[in-house]
Each structure stands twice: as C-alpha cells, then as structure tokens.
Amino acid sequence: MSEAQLPSIKVAQARELFFGQGRDPAPWIAPHISRSWQRCRPVGHQATDPEPMALALLRERREQAMRLLNCAQPELDALAEHAVGNGCVVILSDASGLILEEVGSADFLPKAERIALQPGVEWSEHNRGTNAIGTALAEREALMVLGAEHYLAQNGTLGCAAAPIFTGRGELAGALDISGETVRVNTHALGLVRMAAQQVEHRMMLAEANGHVLRFHARPALIGTAREGLMVIEGGRIVAANRVALELFGRSWDGLLELDAEAFLGANWPRMEHRRSLLTLPGGRQIATVMERSHAAGGSRTPTRRAVAEPETDDVQPLLHKAVRVLNEGVSVLVNGETGSGKEVFSRRLHAASRRSAGPFVAVDCASLPETLIESELFGYEEGAFTGAKRKGMGGRIREAHGGVLFLDEIAEIPLALQTRLLRVLEERVVTPLGGGQGVAVDFDLVCATHGHLPALVEAGRFRADLMYRVAGFTVALPPLSRRNDRHALIARLFLEAGGAAKHLQLGNDALEVLAAYRWPGNVRELRSTLRAIVALADTGDSVTASALPAHLLGAQPTVLPDDPLECAPAHAEPLQAITRHAIDEALKACEHDVAKAARRLGVHRSTIYRHLARQRGKPAGH
C-alpha cells in the first residue's frame, strides 16, 4: 500500500464508522472534517442536487455583494490562469455560501454544473453538507475538503480548497474557492486562495474605511502591500482592523474594536499623517507606521461634491438591460461605437449579467489576427493540417466558447472568404476544424463589435448581407464619451480605479469639471490613459486640482490618440505622451528599474513599459 493511498483509506474507514455505525470518526480524519460531519448529521440532506436560483434573484444578490465582487475581481482574474492550467474552477461566494462568480477551466465547468457547483446555488453546510466553501465559512478558516471527506456521496469526486473573506469588523463577507477533480487540488491551491482572500480583505477595508487609516508593520518594507496591518480610527476609537493587525498585536476583533486609540496606540498616532515613521506604543514597542485619511474622512481633502451628493448615473445600464434580455433569448448582439468607447467592457458586462455568466467569455480580436491565421484561430485544426501546426491540433476559439459567450471584436475585419464559413457555423452550431475531421456541436451566445457601419460595408461588397443579419439581431449603439450624460460619475469612478483609491487621492471639483468638459476624441480609452498618468504623478493623499492636469486639457485642441498612448506621435504634438513617458520614467526610478513593479504601480501591462524602454534606446544621443 502506498502512502498516497493512506488518506483515502482512512477516510473510507471514517465514513464506515460514522455513517454505518454512528461512531465518532475523529481519530481517522482531520478535525475540521469531523466537526463538520457532526454538524451535518441532524440536517438530513437530500441526495438530489438543487437547481440554481432564478437569474433575476441572483442579480439582486450580486448587487447586494457588489463591493465584494469589485474587490475580488482582480483575484478571480489572477487565479483563473492557475485554474485553467490545472483543470479547475475559481469560485467566489457570499457570506451565506451562495456562489456569485465562477471562472476557470472550460473542461471542468460542465462537470461542476452536473453537481450544481455553479452561480445561483448555495454551498453552505446546511444545503450541501461538508464542502470547502460552507465548511470554511462555518470554521472561519482556510481549509481543504477532498473526495470522500464531502458529506454527500455525489460530491466524492470533488477536491476543494477555500478561504473565508472577513470585513474589518470580523464579519464574514464571503469565500474564495478552487475546485476540481480531487487529484488537482492540494496545499498549493490552499495557499493561493488564502493569499487571495487576504488581498480581497485589504482592498475591501480600504474601500469601506471612513476615518483615519493607520498602516503599519514591524517590517517597514511591507507597508503599502496586502501584508500590512490596517486599522481604522473614527472619533478616537478603533472601529476596524484586518487580520494582519490582529496577528501583529496578538488580539482578536473582540479584544481590539472600540478601544480608545490613544490608550492603545499612544498620544502620537495622529502625528503619523502622510509620513512614514516609527510609532512608539505604550509599553515601549515600536512599529513602522503611516496614517492617512480615508475618502469619507473629514478635513480639507473631501471627495468631489458631485460624486458624493448625487446618485451615480449610468448611461450604459439601460442599453445593457435590453441587450441582456435579447441575448438570453439566443439573439446575437452587435455593439457599435467609436474606437475606445468601451465595446469590449460593455460586452464583458453583458456576459456577466447573462444566462451564460457561468460559462467562458472568449474574446477574439479579428483586426489583430493576420488573415492567414484567423481561420485556424477561430475554427481550430487537426494534427498536420498545415506546416507549423501543433502536434495534437487545436480546438479553436469557437469550441472554447461552448457554454458561454463568443465575442468577435471588429467583426468587419473578417476576410470575405471566411464569412461564409462563419455563417454556416452560426446557423448549424457545428464547427469543423481545418484538415477535416468530424464536426463538433457547439452551444454559445454571440456578441460582436465594430466601430464601422456594416450596412455601408455590405453596400461596398466587403461584408455579406446574410452574415450582417445574423450577427446584428440587436444593435447597441454606445455613445462617445463626449455625449454621455454620466461623464462626471464615470470620470470620478475611473479616477479611483486608476489608482486614486489606492493612493487616497481626491479629485477636486474644478479638475472634474475640466475633465468632463474635454471632448475626448479617444473616448474612454484615452480617459483611462490620462487618469493613470495623473494618478502616477500625484503623491499619496493629494487633492488633484485643475492646475495638476495636463496642459492640453485646459484649452488646447486635443489630438486623436492611437490605441497605445505611447505610439507613433512626436512628443510636442501630444502633451499627454510626454506626461506618460515622464510617469513611466519616475515609476521605473521608484521601483529600481523593476519593470514588473513599475507596471503594477502604473496599472499598465509590462509590454507598455518595454515599448517605452525600446523607444528610449532607439533615440539618438542628446534626446
């Protein structure tokens, strides 16, 4: 008998003791599994798997958990790469165990659905017996549940690792989980979800803080990272703290919250504002500390009046609502709008709100693929279909979209010769790879996007009329940024997302009015680039006023920017490019020329930094 077989044999013996003889299984299995089985025994779980809740109700629950969803999205994206590579899925639940989001391996998603592991199903212990999500929430700790450790026998092929997510007051907010076949889940997966949950808690606490935020750690280099201690102080009392803070002070939430800040931290804590220094605590212990005011705190740095006083409007929401209803009926949606107006962002929101939200979102940029590759990219190919083909062939993007949404960006750029083949796939829902082979049935919803006018392309003979009617079942016309009524609220939100929230910046009313008045020929894409540059040049805690904005926003006529804000134009023709280059240079200096760190600091992809460095090397001496 191998060592690898011992755990499963012990669990099998424990199940016989517990379920067959009614005896205590504790000596044979992990303590958290034993406690969970004991909790589950009185419930009398049904063997049948539940159906997901109605989509409208699930949307309501997602809206209620919107802050959790927003703060967890970066971690879901980061963990998705691990999940896809290991044949697993990543799951976010709320505090009740209701699955809100699920991303990951297209191969495992159908298996997950067969056991009701999908959005709209509650995986609490009460509903689904012992399982990583429900048991992590019940035990309030990160843990694994593997194979037969699940209370319900139908979940015995499942391996799960989950970590609870807490608010700054010790309340459960939700859980992050990695699930797959039992052999795919291990302590590495547990470590990943544990670290990801810590990142989410850090992000949520900063977003919810209303008062003074004290950042601290015994090691100064960790201040500003997710491993720092956080404490929120309102009215002189400690009202919130993260788990790192509890560990650093050796306290529980019950033993820390509502304490008098001066009695606990000493009289000098208010002097730490916006400067990193050692704080001497009562008793003589010293910690590296910096104190900041949160967005909702009092004082001269107040949030923009408009963003606080008025409810946030959203010009896109009514369009999204109609598009969801249409897409859910199987009708293709065409998103039309100027370059940079947010067509892909809209399409991703559409997928997230649709009946296919649990399935993949497969995006194909038809404009960026060479004509010689687009056919194999879309339809896949068999082994040996052409020179350079992968040894085992490739399924193709259309097959990857099975069960989800296929997004064809810049659909007008598909070569005329391939339009007939695409139309056949859309009509028959069967895709045949290059090189022959058997056709494969596919089931997906279709969203396309273009900045062009398809009827004009049909008239010019560049686009098939029958394909246009197939992809444009319902057309959404996204307005350019200059014509959006929600510009003020959108700019305020994107400013925070561009790093303003992380650096505790405030956007002054005068700056907001200047930004809203500008005509933004590059639309939302240009706005995001500009805001990133503004944030990069601001110091932590600054109030950004109109005087801090790029000169071209204050009256000069703007120049249309290419997709890459650093691309192709001379610096004197576009002041924003000079600001962007300066921001990158400063970030590189601050990060000791570590490209990855500089990219994270600026919120851009590393390729942007590399292009900048390549251009710098290509300049003549003296430039």
Phi, psi and omega in degrees: 000130182276159178298326181297333182277339186302311182303315182293325178294317179298319179295319178299318177295320179296320179296321179295317178298315188280307186277328182271322186245353179071022182264164180290123182270004189308319182295342189258341186226168181299146183305320183291331176289316179300313180298319181295315178302320180295322178293326186280336186306314184289346188286323182070063185293145176278148181282338182282145179278140182284159173273147176299150177295163180302144185302321181297320179290321178297320177299319178300314181294324177295320179297321178296331181255026188299321180295317177299314181300314181296317183286336181270344187303316178301325180286324175298317179297317182292319182285338182300323181297316177297317184295315180298317182291341182245012178067036182238178172234152175251135187232139171243127176242163172272189186292340179273353184094002178290125180288121181263319182220149177213124180224159175141216190294125177295334179288322184272337183305315178299323178295321178297319180296326182296335177251022175065025176271080186203162180306140179095357178248135181269120180256047171284163175299324182299322183270322189236014179068196179299122176202161189297317182296302184296322182285324175298321178292320180289320182275344181060037178207158177288139184200168175243148170229117188241129172053238186291355174293339175296142182293318181273130185298328183291348177261012187290347177268001188263140171240133185221144172229127185222152177226134178287155176244127184248151168280174179290355177250012176083011178271147177289132176254333182166199180209149172251138187219143167246124181232147177189192173297150189308320183290346183271347186250129184212190183295335176296315177298321178298318178297322180296313182290329178295315179292322180295320178298322177297320178297317180296316179300318180299313182294319181294320183295320178293324181290330185264349187300139179222082182155215176266133179253120178261119176257135183201161174191156175292334178252110185305328184295341183271354175292132183096357176250172180291351179267006179278155171281140178234138177218133179252132183238124177234132177055032178081005181240148178281118185248348179201152177202148177269173184294332177296318179298318180299318181293318181296326181262354181066039183237165168256169177300318180298329182272357184240319185294143179074006174288153175290124186298320182292321180293326184274321187255346184097168186285346186270356186301324180294341182281358182277001189301124174056027172215135182274125182203173177274130176254124178270119182274159172304126185108348172100349180291143179243140175226147175286131190216150165217140182244136180228156173271137178282173183299327184265003182287162179282191180100185186287333182271084180259156178294163178302133185300318183297317184292334182269316189282330184254143174295143183289126177267165181210104180296337185276336186302315178298322177295319180297317182301315179294317182296323179297314181299320181290312182298323180294344175265007178085011180271133180291146181244133175249123179259119183245136179181163179297159176303131178086004184277357175097035183294317180289322177300316178299316183295323177292322176296321179298315177299315184296331182264359187265177178295342183263016187300331180282345180270178183286156170247107185254110183259132177234119178270099185294336182283334185269347182270132175299148182303329182287342184251342189296327181294313180291327179296316182284309191263348182079179181205157177274164177303130177076016182296330179201167180297130180092358180293149177297149187301322182259011181077187181212138184291326182094156186291328180296318178292327178297334183278359182305128181084359182225220183238130172263122181249113179258100180279141183052056181303332182295344183272358178292129181304144183304322183295333181269347183296324178297316181294320178297318180300320180296319178296318181294327180282315187266342184056040174225130180244131178249124183288160174299146180088010178086210184093169183281141176293146182244127178291137180230147180227112181206163170259150187246128172234129178239162179217149175200150172264356181268182181247101187302318179302322179293323178291324175297316180300324181277358179080016183260353181214135182290134180295319182293327176290321178301314180296331182283320184274339183253049176299324175216128183253130174254121178261103179285130179286149173295158184303322184295343181251010179274131180286344182263023185303315184299310181294322180296315181297316180299319180291315181293330176299316179293318180293332182284003179120355179298322179292314182297328181263006178056045178271155174240137179262110183296154180301322182293321178293319179299319180294321178295315180296322181288333182278340182290149188273350172047072179298334177269007176058213187296327179298315179294320178300314180299317180298317180296315181295323177297320178294318179299314181295319182298327183273350181271148175273153181307131178086359181294155166256114184278115180253175182301328182293341180271357183279156176303145186301326185291345177278345188264016176149330180290150178289130182284159175251141180296128181268145171288174181303320177267114184297349180259004193269132155076337187256145177293150186298325184290340181276341184217097182304329181300324181295321178296320179295318180297316179298318179297318180298319179293317178300317181294320179295320178297319177298314182296331182259017179054041177061027171275110187299316182299315180294319179297320179296317178296321181297322182271345183074031179238169177282151181301331181298329177296318179294316180297321178296320179299314181295322179296320179292323179297319179292332183276355181283146174295158178301142179096350178270000000 
